[in-house]
Amino acid sequence: MDRRKLVYSILKEIDKGNEPRYANVDLQFFGEVVEMMQSKNLIENATVIRYG
């Protein structure tokens, strides 16, 4: 999945009142996109926790 489609998918889930999930997407990529969206003020109060 490319970055643009993932951003749209995340925003669509938030609009529906759901918590976005990272199904069918690399977890690292999902975290990077969420952080990018937050830095560009597309979303707020997102938390990305990294282990290891």
Secondary structure, DSSP 8 states (H G I E B T S, - for coil): --HHHHHHHHHHHHHTT-----TTS-HHHHHHHHHHHHHTTSS-S-------
